[in-house]
Amino acid sequence: MLVIRTVHVRYHLRMEAGKEERARRAHEIHHPYCPVYRTLVGCVEFSTELEIEIVS
């Protein structure tokens, strides 16, 4: 039987320069608003990373 114990999510955002701090703040606080996270918290270990690519 397959049992999922950990989930790692990688966010790759492309954005204009100057908006990076807003993206980092959103990444830090988004968990309680994610329905998947709210459903599985306590049963599955979650980790995330944020990659920001600046575009002109």
All heavy atoms as atom14 arrays in JSON, in Angstrom:
{
  "sequence": "MLVIRTVHVRYHLRMEAGKEERARRAHEIHHPYCPVYRTLVGCVEFSTELEIEIVS",
  "atom14_mask": [
    [1, 1, 1, 1, 1, 1, 1, 1, 0, 0, 0, 0, 0, 0],
    [1, 1, 1, 1, 1, 1, 1, 1, 0, 0, 0, 0, 0, 0],
    [1, 1, 1, 1, 1, 1, 1, 0, 0, 0, 0, 0, 0, 0],
    [1, 1, 1, 1, 1, 1, 1, 1, 0, 0, 0, 0, 0, 0],
    [1, 1, 1, 1, 1, 1, 1, 1, 1, 1, 1, 0, 0, 0],
    [1, 1, 1, 1, 1, 1, 1, 0, 0, 0, 0, 0, 0, 0],
    [1, 1, 1, 1, 1, 1, 1, 0, 0, 0, 0, 0, 0, 0],
    [1, 1, 1, 1, 1, 1, 1, 1, 1, 1, 0, 0, 0, 0],
    [1, 1, 1, 1, 1, 1, 1, 0, 0, 0, 0, 0, 0, 0],
    [1, 1, 1, 1, 1, 1, 1, 1, 1, 1, 1, 0, 0, 0],
    [1, 1, 1, 1, 1, 1, 1, 1, 1, 1, 1, 1, 0, 0],
    [1, 1, 1, 1, 1, 1, 1, 1, 1, 1, 0, 0, 0, 0],
    [1, 1, 1, 1, 1, 1, 1, 1, 0, 0, 0, 0, 0, 0],
    [1, 1, 1, 1, 1, 1, 1, 1, 1, 1, 1, 0, 0, 0],
    [1, 1, 1, 1, 1, 1, 1, 1, 0, 0, 0, 0, 0, 0],
    [1, 1, 1, 1, 1, 1, 1, 1, 1, 0, 0, 0, 0, 0],
    [1, 1, 1, 1, 1, 0, 0, 0, 0, 0, 0, 0, 0, 0],
    [1, 1, 1, 1, 0, 0, 0, 0, 0, 0, 0, 0, 0, 0],
    [1, 1, 1, 1, 1, 1, 1, 1, 1, 0, 0, 0, 0, 0],
    [1, 1, 1, 1, 1, 1, 1, 1, 1, 0, 0, 0, 0, 0],
    [1, 1, 1, 1, 1, 1, 1, 1, 1, 0, 0, 0, 0, 0],
    [1, 1, 1, 1, 1, 1, 1, 1, 1, 1, 1, 0, 0, 0],
    [1, 1, 1, 1, 1, 0, 0, 0, 0, 0, 0, 0, 0, 0],
    [1, 1, 1, 1, 1, 1, 1, 1, 1, 1, 1, 0, 0, 0],
    [1, 1, 1, 1, 1, 1, 1, 1, 1, 1, 1, 0, 0, 0],
    [1, 1, 1, 1, 1, 0, 0, 0, 0, 0, 0, 0, 0, 0],
    [1, 1, 1, 1, 1, 1, 1, 1, 1, 1, 0, 0, 0, 0],
    [1, 1, 1, 1, 1, 1, 1, 1, 1, 0, 0, 0, 0, 0],
    [1, 1, 1, 1, 1, 1, 1, 1, 0, 0, 0, 0, 0, 0],
    [1, 1, 1, 1, 1, 1, 1, 1, 1, 1, 0, 0, 0, 0],
    [1, 1, 1, 1, 1, 1, 1, 1, 1, 1, 0, 0, 0, 0],
    [1, 1, 1, 1, 1, 1, 1, 0, 0, 0, 0, 0, 0, 0],
    [1, 1, 1, 1, 1, 1, 1, 1, 1, 1, 1, 1, 0, 0],
    [1, 1, 1, 1, 1, 1, 0, 0, 0, 0, 0, 0, 0, 0],
    [1, 1, 1, 1, 1, 1, 1, 0, 0, 0, 0, 0, 0, 0],
    [1, 1, 1, 1, 1, 1, 1, 0, 0, 0, 0, 0, 0, 0],
    [1, 1, 1, 1, 1, 1, 1, 1, 1, 1, 1, 1, 0, 0],
    [1, 1, 1, 1, 1, 1, 1, 1, 1, 1, 1, 0, 0, 0],
    [1, 1, 1, 1, 1, 1, 1, 0, 0, 0, 0, 0, 0, 0],
    [1, 1, 1, 1, 1, 1, 1, 1, 0, 0, 0, 0, 0, 0],
    [1, 1, 1, 1, 1, 1, 1, 0, 0, 0, 0, 0, 0, 0],
    [1, 1, 1, 1, 0, 0, 0, 0, 0, 0, 0, 0, 0, 0],
    [1, 1, 1, 1, 1, 1, 0, 0, 0, 0, 0, 0, 0, 0],
    [1, 1, 1, 1, 1, 1, 1, 0, 0, 0, 0, 0, 0, 0],
    [1, 1, 1, 1, 1, 1, 1, 1, 1, 0, 0, 0, 0, 0],
    [1, 1, 1, 1, 1, 1, 1, 1, 1, 1, 1, 0, 0, 0],
    [1, 1, 1, 1, 1, 1, 0, 0, 0, 0, 0, 0, 0, 0],
    [1, 1, 1, 1, 1, 1, 1, 0, 0, 0, 0, 0, 0, 0],
    [1, 1, 1, 1, 1, 1, 1, 1, 1, 0, 0, 0, 0, 0],
    [1, 1, 1, 1, 1, 1, 1, 1, 0, 0, 0, 0, 0, 0],
    [1, 1, 1, 1, 1, 1, 1, 1, 1, 0, 0, 0, 0, 0],
    [1, 1, 1, 1, 1, 1, 1, 1, 0, 0, 0, 0, 0, 0],
    [1, 1, 1, 1, 1, 1, 1, 1, 1, 0, 0, 0, 0, 0],
    [1, 1, 1, 1, 1, 1, 1, 1, 0, 0, 0, 0, 0, 0],
    [1, 1, 1, 1, 1, 1, 1, 0, 0, 0, 0, 0, 0, 0],
    [1, 1, 1, 1, 1, 1, 0, 0, 0, 0, 0, 0, 0, 0]
  ],
  "atom14_positions": [
    [[0.85, -1.17, 0.0], [0.0, 0.0, 0.0], [0.9, 1.24, 0.0], [1.85, 1.32, 0.74], [-0.89, 0.01, 1.24], [-1.68, 1.27, 1.29], [-2.57, 1.74, 2.78], [-3.14, 0.32, 3.53], [0.0, 0.0, 0.0], [0.0, 0.0, 0.0], [0.0, 0.0, 0.0], [0.0, 0.0, 0.0], [0.0, 0.0, 0.0], [0.0, 0.0, 0.0]],
    [[0.56, 2.19, -0.85], [1.29, 3.45, -0.94], [0.81, 4.4, 0.16], [-0.39, 4.61, 0.32], [1.05, 4.1, -2.3], [1.66, 5.47, -2.52], [3.18, 5.39, -2.47], [1.2, 6.02, -3.85], [0.0, 0.0, 0.0], [0.0, 0.0, 0.0], [0.0, 0.0, 0.0], [0.0, 0.0, 0.0], [0.0, 0.0, 0.0], [0.0, 0.0, 0.0]],
    [[1.75, 4.95, 0.92], [1.43, 5.92, 1.96], [2.3, 7.16, 1.73], [3.52, 7.06, 1.68], [1.7, 5.36, 3.36], [1.44, 6.41, 4.43], [0.85, 4.11, 3.61], [0.0, 0.0, 0.0], [0.0, 0.0, 0.0], [0.0, 0.0, 0.0], [0.0, 0.0, 0.0], [0.0, 0.0, 0.0], [0.0, 0.0, 0.0], [0.0, 0.0, 0.0]],
    [[1.67, 8.3, 1.56], [2.39, 9.56, 1.36], [2.66, 10.18, 2.72], [1.74, 10.42, 3.49], [1.59, 10.52, 0.47], [1.41, 9.9, -0.91], [2.28, 11.88, 0.38], [0.48, 10.66, -1.82], [0.0, 0.0, 0.0], [0.0, 0.0, 0.0], [0.0, 0.0, 0.0], [0.0, 0.0, 0.0], [0.0, 0.0, 0.0], [0.0, 0.0, 0.0]],
    [[3.93, 10.42, 3.01], [4.32, 10.98, 4.31], [4.83, 12.41, 4.2], [4.77, 13.16, 5.16], [5.38, 10.11, 4.96], [4.9, 8.69, 5.22], [5.89, 7.95, 6.1], [5.65, 6.53, 6.16], [4.67, 5.94, 6.8], [3.78, 6.66, 7.42], [4.55, 4.62, 6.82], [0.0, 0.0, 0.0], [0.0, 0.0, 0.0], [0.0, 0.0, 0.0]],
    [[5.37, 12.75, 3.05], [5.89, 14.11, 2.87], [5.47, 14.65, 1.5], [5.33, 13.9, 0.54], [7.42, 14.16, 2.96], [7.99, 13.38, 1.92], [7.91, 13.67, 4.3], [0.0, 0.0, 0.0], [0.0, 0.0, 0.0], [0.0, 0.0, 0.0], [0.0, 0.0, 0.0], [0.0, 0.0, 0.0], [0.0, 0.0, 0.0], [0.0, 0.0, 0.0]],
    [[5.3, 15.97, 1.46], [5.0, 16.68, 0.22], [5.91, 17.89, 0.17], [6.0, 18.65, 1.13], [3.52, 17.13, 0.16], [3.27, 18.02, -1.04], [2.6, 15.94, 0.16], [0.0, 0.0, 0.0], [0.0, 0.0, 0.0], [0.0, 0.0, 0.0], [0.0, 0.0, 0.0], [0.0, 0.0, 0.0], [0.0, 0.0, 0.0], [0.0, 0.0, 0.0]],
    [[6.6, 18.04, -0.96], [7.45, 19.22, -1.16], [6.92, 19.96, -2.37], [6.75, 19.38, -3.44], [8.91, 18.82, -1.37], [9.8, 20.01, -1.57], [10.19, 20.82, -0.52], [10.34, 20.55, -2.67], [10.95, 21.79, -0.99], [11.05, 21.65, -2.3], [0.0, 0.0, 0.0], [0.0, 0.0, 0.0], [0.0, 0.0, 0.0], [0.0, 0.0, 0.0]],
    [[6.66, 21.26, -2.21], [6.13, 22.08, -3.28], [7.17, 23.13, -3.64], [7.68, 23.82, -2.76], [4.81, 22.77, -2.86], [4.29, 23.64, -3.99], [3.79, 21.75, -2.43], [0.0, 0.0, 0.0], [0.0, 0.0, 0.0], [0.0, 0.0, 0.0], [0.0, 0.0, 0.0], [0.0, 0.0, 0.0], [0.0, 0.0, 0.0], [0.0, 0.0, 0.0]],
    [[7.47, 23.24, -4.92], [8.4, 24.25, -5.4], [7.62, 25.27, -6.22], [7.01, 24.94, -7.22], [9.48, 23.63, -6.28], [10.47, 24.68, -6.79], [11.51, 24.1, -7.71], [12.2, 23.03, -7.04], [12.81, 22.04, -7.67], [12.8, 21.98, -8.98], [13.43, 21.1, -7.0], [0.0, 0.0, 0.0], [0.0, 0.0, 0.0], [0.0, 0.0, 0.0]],
    [[7.63, 26.51, -5.76], [6.99, 27.59, -6.48], [8.06, 28.3, -7.32], [9.08, 28.71, -6.79], [6.37, 28.61, -5.52], [5.25, 28.05, -4.69], [5.47, 27.58, -3.4], [3.96, 28.01, -5.19], [4.43, 27.09, -2.64], [2.92, 27.52, -4.43], [3.16, 27.05, -3.16], [2.13, 26.56, -2.41], [0.0, 0.0, 0.0], [0.0, 0.0, 0.0]],
    [[7.82, 28.43, -8.6], [8.72, 29.16, -9.49], [7.92, 30.32, -10.05], [7.0, 30.13, -10.85], [9.24, 28.27, -10.62], [10.18, 28.97, -11.52], [11.55, 28.88, -11.38], [9.98, 29.8, -12.56], [12.12, 29.63, -12.3], [11.18, 30.19, -13.04], [0.0, 0.0, 0.0], [0.0, 0.0, 0.0], [0.0, 0.0, 0.0], [0.0, 0.0, 0.0]],
    [[8.24, 31.52, -9.6], [7.51, 32.7, -10.02], [8.36, 33.56, -10.93], [9.55, 33.79, -10.66], [7.1, 33.54, -8.8], [6.23, 32.84, -7.76], [5.96, 33.79, -6.61], [4.96, 32.35, -8.37], [0.0, 0.0, 0.0], [0.0, 0.0, 0.0], [0.0, 0.0, 0.0], [0.0, 0.0, 0.0], [0.0, 0.0, 0.0], [0.0, 0.0, 0.0]],
    [[7.77, 34.02, -11.99], [8.4, 35.0, -12.88], [7.7, 36.32, -12.64], [6.48, 36.4, -12.72], [8.23, 34.56, -14.33], [8.92, 33.27, -14.65], [8.68, 32.87, -16.07], [9.11, 34.0, -16.89], [9.34, 33.96, -18.17], [9.19, 32.85, -18.81], [9.72, 35.02, -18.83], [0.0, 0.0, 0.0], [0.0, 0.0, 0.0], [0.0, 0.0, 0.0]],
    [[8.5, 37.35, -12.32], [7.88, 38.63, -12.0], [8.82, 39.79, -12.3], [10.02, 39.58, -12.48], [7.46, 38.68, -10.54], [8.62, 38.6, -9.57], [8.12, 38.65, -7.85], [7.06, 37.26, -7.78], [0.0, 0.0, 0.0], [0.0, 0.0, 0.0], [0.0, 0.0, 0.0], [0.0, 0.0, 0.0], [0.0, 0.0, 0.0], [0.0, 0.0, 0.0]],
    [[8.23, 40.96, -12.32], [9.01, 42.17, -12.52], [9.81, 42.49, -11.26], [9.41, 42.14, -10.15], [8.07, 43.34, -12.81], [7.24, 43.18, -14.05], [6.19, 44.27, -14.19], [6.12, 45.15, -13.33], [5.44, 44.21, -15.16], [0.0, 0.0, 0.0], [0.0, 0.0, 0.0], [0.0, 0.0, 0.0], [0.0, 0.0, 0.0], [0.0, 0.0, 0.0]],
    [[10.92, 43.15, -11.45], [11.75, 43.57, -10.33], [10.95, 44.47, -9.4], [10.08, 45.22, -9.84], [12.99, 44.3, -10.83], [0.0, 0.0, 0.0], [0.0, 0.0, 0.0], [0.0, 0.0, 0.0], [0.0, 0.0, 0.0], [0.0, 0.0, 0.0], [0.0, 0.0, 0.0], [0.0, 0.0, 0.0], [0.0, 0.0, 0.0], [0.0, 0.0, 0.0]],
    [[11.23, 44.38, -8.11], [10.57, 45.22, -7.13], [9.39, 44.57, -6.44], [8.85, 45.13, -5.49], [0.0, 0.0, 0.0], [0.0, 0.0, 0.0], [0.0, 0.0, 0.0], [0.0, 0.0, 0.0], [0.0, 0.0, 0.0], [0.0, 0.0, 0.0], [0.0, 0.0, 0.0], [0.0, 0.0, 0.0], [0.0, 0.0, 0.0], [0.0, 0.0, 0.0]],
    [[8.97, 43.4, -6.89], [7.83, 42.72, -6.28], [8.24, 41.48, -5.49], [7.39, 40.76, -4.98], [6.82, 42.34, -7.36], [6.25, 43.53, -8.07], [5.21, 43.14, -9.07], [4.64, 44.37, -9.76], [3.58, 44.01, -10.7], [0.0, 0.0, 0.0], [0.0, 0.0, 0.0], [0.0, 0.0, 0.0], [0.0, 0.0, 0.0], [0.0, 0.0, 0.0]],
    [[9.52, 41.26, -5.36], [10.0, 40.04, -4.7], [9.58, 39.95, -3.24], [9.2, 38.88, -2.77], [11.53, 39.95, -4.77], [12.12, 40.01, -6.15], [12.49, 41.4, -6.59], [12.01, 42.4, -6.0], [13.28, 41.51, -7.54], [0.0, 0.0, 0.0], [0.0, 0.0, 0.0], [0.0, 0.0, 0.0], [0.0, 0.0, 0.0], [0.0, 0.0, 0.0]],
    [[9.64, 41.06, -2.53], [9.3, 41.03, -1.1], [7.84, 40.65, -0.89], [7.5, 39.9, 0.03], [9.62, 42.37, -0.45], [9.46, 42.37, 1.06], [10.3, 41.29, 1.74], [11.42, 41.01, 1.29], [9.81, 40.71, 2.74], [0.0, 0.0, 0.0], [0.0, 0.0, 0.0], [0.0, 0.0, 0.0], [0.0, 0.0, 0.0], [0.0, 0.0, 0.0]],
    [[6.96, 41.14, -1.74], [5.53, 40.78, -1.63], [5.35, 39.29, -1.86], [4.56, 38.63, -1.16], [4.72, 41.58, -2.64], [4.65, 43.05, -2.32], [3.98, 43.84, -3.4], [2.56, 43.53, -3.46], [1.74, 43.99, -4.37], [2.2, 44.8, -5.32], [0.47, 43.69, -4.36], [0.0, 0.0, 0.0], [0.0, 0.0, 0.0], [0.0, 0.0, 0.0]],
    [[6.07, 38.73, -2.82], [5.97, 37.3, -3.1], [6.5, 36.49, -1.93], [5.9, 35.47, -1.55], [6.74, 36.96, -4.37], [0.0, 0.0, 0.0], [0.0, 0.0, 0.0], [0.0, 0.0, 0.0], [0.0, 0.0, 0.0], [0.0, 0.0, 0.0], [0.0, 0.0, 0.0], [0.0, 0.0, 0.0], [0.0, 0.0, 0.0], [0.0, 0.0, 0.0]],
    [[7.6, 36.92, -1.34], [8.14, 36.19, -0.18], [7.18, 36.22, 1.01], [7.0, 35.22, 1.69], [9.49, 36.78, 0.21], [10.6, 36.4, -0.75], [11.97, 36.83, -0.23], [12.97, 36.51, -1.22], [13.4, 37.35, -2.17], [12.91, 38.57, -2.23], [14.3, 36.97, -3.05], [0.0, 0.0, 0.0], [0.0, 0.0, 0.0], [0.0, 0.0, 0.0]],
    [[6.56, 37.37, 1.25], [5.6, 37.46, 2.35], [4.4, 36.54, 2.1], [3.94, 35.85, 3.01], [5.12, 38.9, 2.53], [6.08, 39.76, 3.3], [5.43, 41.06, 3.79], [4.59, 41.71, 2.81], [4.97, 42.71, 2.02], [6.19, 43.16, 2.07], [4.12, 43.26, 1.17], [0.0, 0.0, 0.0], [0.0, 0.0, 0.0], [0.0, 0.0, 0.0]],
    [[3.89, 36.53, 0.88], [2.76, 35.66, 0.55], [3.15, 34.2, 0.73], [2.36, 33.39, 1.25], [2.3, 35.92, -0.88], [0.0, 0.0, 0.0], [0.0, 0.0, 0.0], [0.0, 0.0, 0.0], [0.0, 0.0, 0.0], [0.0, 0.0, 0.0], [0.0, 0.0, 0.0], [0.0, 0.0, 0.0], [0.0, 0.0, 0.0], [0.0, 0.0, 0.0]],
    [[4.36, 33.85, 0.33], [4.83, 32.46, 0.48], [4.9, 32.07, 1.96], [4.55, 30.95, 2.32], [6.19, 32.3, -0.19], [6.79, 30.96, -0.02], [7.84, 30.73, 0.82], [6.46, 29.76, -0.57], [8.15, 29.46, 0.78], [7.33, 28.84, -0.05], [0.0, 0.0, 0.0], [0.0, 0.0, 0.0], [0.0, 0.0, 0.0], [0.0, 0.0, 0.0]],
    [[5.31, 32.98, 2.8], [5.45, 32.69, 4.23], [4.1, 32.46, 4.92], [4.02, 31.69, 5.88], [6.18, 33.83, 4.93], [7.64, 33.92, 4.58], [8.31, 35.14, 5.2], [7.67, 35.82, 6.03], [9.47, 35.41, 4.83], [0.0, 0.0, 0.0], [0.0, 0.0, 0.0], [0.0, 0.0, 0.0], [0.0, 0.0, 0.0], [0.0, 0.0, 0.0]],
    [[3.03, 33.1, 4.45], [1.76, 33.02, 5.18], [0.66, 32.26, 4.45], [-0.46, 32.18, 4.96], [1.24, 34.43, 5.54], [0.86, 35.2, 4.27], [2.25, 35.19, 6.37], [0.06, 36.45, 4.54], [0.0, 0.0, 0.0], [0.0, 0.0, 0.0], [0.0, 0.0, 0.0], [0.0, 0.0, 0.0], [0.0, 0.0, 0.0], [0.0, 0.0, 0.0]],
    [[0.93, 31.69, 3.29], [-0.14, 31.1, 2.49], [-0.69, 29.76, 3.01], [-1.8, 29.38, 2.68], [0.31, 30.92, 1.04], [1.14, 29.7, 0.8], [2.46, 29.64, 1.17], [0.83, 28.52, 0.24], [2.93, 28.45, 0.84], [1.96, 27.75, 0.28], [0.0, 0.0, 0.0], [0.0, 0.0, 0.0], [0.0, 0.0, 0.0], [0.0, 0.0, 0.0]],
    [[0.05, 29.06, 3.82], [-0.35, 27.72, 4.24], [-1.77, 27.61, 4.8], [-2.53, 26.74, 4.38], [0.65, 27.16, 5.26], [2.03, 27.06, 4.73], [2.94, 28.09, 4.87], [2.66, 26.09, 4.03], [4.07, 27.73, 4.3], [3.93, 26.52, 3.78], [0.0, 0.0, 0.0], [0.0, 0.0, 0.0], [0.0, 0.0, 0.0], [0.0, 0.0, 0.0]],
    [[-2.18, 28.46, 5.73], [-3.52, 28.3, 6.3], [-4.65, 28.54, 5.3], [-5.79, 28.2, 5.57], [-3.58, 29.36, 7.41], [-2.2, 29.84, 7.61], [-1.42, 29.51, 6.39], [0.0, 0.0, 0.0], [0.0, 0.0, 0.0], [0.0, 0.0, 0.0], [0.0, 0.0, 0.0], [0.0, 0.0, 0.0], [0.0, 0.0, 0.0], [0.0, 0.0, 0.0]],
    [[-4.34, 29.11, 4.16], [-5.36, 29.39, 3.15], [-5.41, 28.33, 2.06], [-6.24, 28.41, 1.16], [-5.12, 30.77, 2.53], [-5.03, 31.85, 3.59], [-3.81, 32.35, 4.02], [-6.19, 32.32, 4.19], [-3.74, 33.31, 5.01], [-6.13, 33.29, 5.18], [-4.9, 33.77, 5.58], [-4.85, 34.73, 6.57], [0.0, 0.0, 0.0], [0.0, 0.0, 0.0]],
    [[-4.52, 27.35, 2.12], [-4.45, 26.29, 1.11], [-5.33, 25.12, 1.54], [-5.1, 24.51, 2.6], [-3.01, 25.82, 0.95], [-2.83, 24.39, -0.12], [0.0, 0.0, 0.0], [0.0, 0.0, 0.0], [0.0, 0.0, 0.0], [0.0, 0.0, 0.0], [0.0, 0.0, 0.0], [0.0, 0.0, 0.0], [0.0, 0.0, 0.0], [0.0, 0.0, 0.0]],
    [[-6.36, 24.76, 0.75], [-7.25, 23.68, 1.15], [-6.56, 22.33, 1.27], [-6.91, 21.51, 2.14], [-8.32, 23.65, 0.07], [-7.91, 24.58, -0.99], [-6.76, 25.4, -0.49], [0.0, 0.0, 0.0], [0.0, 0.0, 0.0], [0.0, 0.0, 0.0], [0.0, 0.0, 0.0], [0.0, 0.0, 0.0], [0.0, 0.0, 0.0], [0.0, 0.0, 0.0]],
    [[-5.57, 22.06, 0.45], [-4.85, 20.77, 0.55], [-4.07, 20.73, 1.85], [-4.11, 19.73, 2.59], [-3.92, 20.57, -0.67], [-3.07, 19.32, -0.48], [-4.73, 20.48, -1.94], [0.0, 0.0, 0.0], [0.0, 0.0, 0.0], [0.0, 0.0, 0.0], [0.0, 0.0, 0.0], [0.0, 0.0, 0.0], [0.0, 0.0, 0.0], [0.0, 0.0, 0.0]],
    [[-3.38, 21.79, 2.17], [-2.61, 21.86, 3.42], [-3.55, 21.69, 4.62], [-3.27, 20.91, 5.53], [-1.87, 23.19, 3.51], [-1.13, 23.36, 4.82], [0.13, 22.79, 5.0], [-1.69, 24.08, 5.87], [0.81, 22.93, 6.19], [-1.02, 24.23, 7.06], [0.23, 23.65, 7.22], [0.89, 23.79, 8.42], [0.0, 0.0, 0.0], [0.0, 0.0, 0.0]],
    [[-4.66, 22.4, 4.62], [-5.58, 22.34, 5.74], [-6.17, 20.94, 5.91], [-6.44, 20.51, 7.03], [-6.69, 23.36, 5.56], [-6.17, 24.78, 5.72], [-7.22, 25.79, 5.47], [-8.33, 25.61, 6.4], [-9.33, 26.45, 6.52], [-9.36, 27.53, 5.78], [-10.3, 26.23, 7.37], [0.0, 0.0, 0.0], [0.0, 0.0, 0.0], [0.0, 0.0, 0.0]],
    [[-6.36, 20.23, 4.82], [-6.92, 18.88, 4.88], [-5.9, 17.89, 5.44], [-6.26, 17.01, 6.23], [-7.36, 18.42, 3.48], [-8.36, 19.31, 3.01], [-7.91, 17.01, 3.52], [0.0, 0.0, 0.0], [0.0, 0.0, 0.0], [0.0, 0.0, 0.0], [0.0, 0.0, 0.0], [0.0, 0.0, 0.0], [0.0, 0.0, 0.0], [0.0, 0.0, 0.0]],
    [[-4.64, 18.03, 5.06], [-3.64, 17.01, 5.38], [-2.69, 17.35, 6.52], [-1.9, 16.5, 6.93], [-2.83, 16.69, 4.12], [-3.63, 16.14, 2.96], [-2.75, 15.97, 1.73], [-4.3, 14.84, 3.33], [0.0, 0.0, 0.0], [0.0, 0.0, 0.0], [0.0, 0.0, 0.0], [0.0, 0.0, 0.0], [0.0, 0.0, 0.0], [0.0, 0.0, 0.0]],
    [[-2.75, 18.58, 7.02], [-1.84, 18.97, 8.09], [-2.03, 18.03, 9.28], [-3.13, 17.66, 9.64], [-2.03, 20.45, 8.5], [-3.37, 20.69, 9.16], [-0.9, 20.91, 9.38], [0.0, 0.0, 0.0], [0.0, 0.0, 0.0], [0.0, 0.0, 0.0], [0.0, 0.0, 0.0], [0.0, 0.0, 0.0], [0.0, 0.0, 0.0], [0.0, 0.0, 0.0]],
    [[-0.92, 17.6, 9.84], [-0.97, 16.65, 10.94], [-0.79, 15.21, 10.47], [-0.4, 14.35, 11.25], [0.0, 0.0, 0.0], [0.0, 0.0, 0.0], [0.0, 0.0, 0.0], [0.0, 0.0, 0.0], [0.0, 0.0, 0.0], [0.0, 0.0, 0.0], [0.0, 0.0, 0.0], [0.0, 0.0, 0.0], [0.0, 0.0, 0.0], [0.0, 0.0, 0.0]],
    [[-1.09, 14.95, 9.21], [-0.94, 13.6, 8.66], [0.25, 13.51, 7.71], [0.83, 12.44, 7.55], [-2.19, 13.2, 7.88], [-3.69, 13.2, 8.86], [0.0, 0.0, 0.0], [0.0, 0.0, 0.0], [0.0, 0.0, 0.0], [0.0, 0.0, 0.0], [0.0, 0.0, 0.0], [0.0, 0.0, 0.0], [0.0, 0.0, 0.0], [0.0, 0.0, 0.0]],
    [[0.57, 14.62, 7.08], [1.64, 14.67, 6.08], [2.56, 15.83, 6.43], [2.1, 16.9, 6.84], [1.03, 14.88, 4.66], [2.13, 15.06, 3.63], [0.12, 13.74, 4.29], [0.0, 0.0, 0.0], [0.0, 0.0, 0.0], [0.0, 0.0, 0.0], [0.0, 0.0, 0.0], [0.0, 0.0, 0.0], [0.0, 0.0, 0.0], [0.0, 0.0, 0.0]],
    [[3.85, 15.63, 6.25], [4.82, 16.7, 6.48], [4.97, 17.51, 5.2], [5.22, 16.96, 4.13], [6.17, 16.11, 6.87], [7.23, 17.14, 7.14], [8.56, 16.5, 7.48], [8.58, 15.39, 8.02], [9.58, 17.14, 7.18], [0.0, 0.0, 0.0], [0.0, 0.0, 0.0], [0.0, 0.0, 0.0], [0.0, 0.0, 0.0], [0.0, 0.0, 0.0]],
    [[4.81, 18.82, 5.28], [4.89, 19.7, 4.13], [6.16, 20.53, 4.18], [6.57, 20.97, 5.26], [3.7, 20.67, 4.09], [2.42, 20.05, 3.66], [1.57, 19.48, 4.59], [2.06, 20.03, 2.33], [0.38, 18.9, 4.2], [0.88, 19.45, 1.93], [0.03, 18.89, 2.87], [0.0, 0.0, 0.0], [0.0, 0.0, 0.0], [0.0, 0.0, 0.0]],
    [[6.73, 20.78, 3.01], [7.82, 21.74, 2.89], [7.64, 22.46, 1.55], [7.04, 21.93, 0.62], [9.19, 21.06, 2.94], [9.33, 20.14, 1.88], [0.0, 0.0, 0.0], [0.0, 0.0, 0.0], [0.0, 0.0, 0.0], [0.0, 0.0, 0.0], [0.0, 0.0, 0.0], [0.0, 0.0, 0.0], [0.0, 0.0, 0.0], [0.0, 0.0, 0.0]],
    [[8.11, 23.7, 1.5], [7.98, 24.48, 0.28], [9.27, 25.25, 0.03], [10.06, 25.47, 0.95], [6.82, 25.5, 0.36], [7.09, 26.43, 1.39], [5.49, 24.83, 0.59], [0.0, 0.0, 0.0], [0.0, 0.0, 0.0], [0.0, 0.0, 0.0], [0.0, 0.0, 0.0], [0.0, 0.0, 0.0], [0.0, 0.0, 0.0], [0.0, 0.0, 0.0]],
    [[9.45, 25.63, -1.2], [10.55, 26.53, -1.56], [10.05, 27.49, -2.61], [9.12, 27.18, -3.36], [11.78, 25.77, -2.03], [11.65, 25.09, -3.34], [12.9, 24.33, -3.74], [13.83, 24.98, -4.28], [12.94, 23.12, -3.52], [0.0, 0.0, 0.0], [0.0, 0.0, 0.0], [0.0, 0.0, 0.0], [0.0, 0.0, 0.0], [0.0, 0.0, 0.0]],
    [[10.64, 28.65, -2.63], [10.23, 29.7, -3.55], [11.41, 30.11, -4.41], [12.46, 30.48, -3.9], [9.72, 30.91, -2.76], [9.35, 32.15, -3.56], [8.2, 31.86, -4.51], [8.99, 33.29, -2.62], [0.0, 0.0, 0.0], [0.0, 0.0, 0.0], [0.0, 0.0, 0.0], [0.0, 0.0, 0.0], [0.0, 0.0, 0.0], [0.0, 0.0, 0.0]],
    [[11.24, 30.03, -5.72], [12.23, 30.51, -6.67], [11.62, 31.71, -7.39], [10.49, 31.62, -7.88], [12.56, 29.46, -7.72], [13.23, 28.23, -7.19], [13.48, 27.21, -8.3], [13.58, 27.61, -9.47], [13.56, 26.04, -7.98], [0.0, 0.0, 0.0], [0.0, 0.0, 0.0], [0.0, 0.0, 0.0], [0.0, 0.0, 0.0], [0.0, 0.0, 0.0]],
    [[12.35, 32.8, -7.44], [11.86, 34.0, -8.12], [12.77, 34.3, -9.29], [13.99, 34.39, -9.13], [11.8, 35.2, -7.16], [10.82, 34.9, -6.03], [11.44, 36.47, -7.9], [10.77, 35.96, -4.96], [0.0, 0.0, 0.0], [0.0, 0.0, 0.0], [0.0, 0.0, 0.0], [0.0, 0.0, 0.0], [0.0, 0.0, 0.0], [0.0, 0.0, 0.0]],
    [[12.17, 34.45, -10.46], [12.89, 34.81, -11.68], [12.44, 36.21, -12.09], [11.25, 36.43, -12.3], [12.59, 33.81, -12.78], [13.28, 34.11, -14.09], [12.91, 33.1, -15.17], [12.32, 32.05, -14.86], [13.24, 33.39, -16.33], [0.0, 0.0, 0.0], [0.0, 0.0, 0.0], [0.0, 0.0, 0.0], [0.0, 0.0, 0.0], [0.0, 0.0, 0.0]],
    [[13.38, 37.11, -12.16], [13.06, 38.49, -12.54], [13.03, 38.59, -14.07], [13.96, 38.16, -14.74], [14.09, 39.48, -11.97], [14.17, 39.34, -10.46], [13.74, 40.91, -12.38], [12.87, 39.57, -9.73], [0.0, 0.0, 0.0], [0.0, 0.0, 0.0], [0.0, 0.0, 0.0], [0.0, 0.0, 0.0], [0.0, 0.0, 0.0], [0.0, 0.0, 0.0]],
    [[11.92, 39.13, -14.57], [11.79, 39.34, -16.02], [11.62, 40.82, -16.28], [11.16, 41.58, -15.43], [10.59, 38.54, -16.6], [10.83, 37.06, -16.45], [9.3, 38.94, -15.94], [0.0, 0.0, 0.0], [0.0, 0.0, 0.0], [0.0, 0.0, 0.0], [0.0, 0.0, 0.0], [0.0, 0.0, 0.0], [0.0, 0.0, 0.0], [0.0, 0.0, 0.0]],
    [[12.0, 41.24, -17.46], [11.86, 42.66, -17.78], [10.66, 42.9, -18.65], [10.06, 42.04, -19.2], [13.11, 43.18, -18.47], [13.48, 42.34, -19.54], [0.0, 0.0, 0.0], [0.0, 0.0, 0.0], [0.0, 0.0, 0.0], [0.0, 0.0, 0.0], [0.0, 0.0, 0.0], [0.0, 0.0, 0.0], [0.0, 0.0, 0.0], [0.0, 0.0, 0.0]]
  ]
}
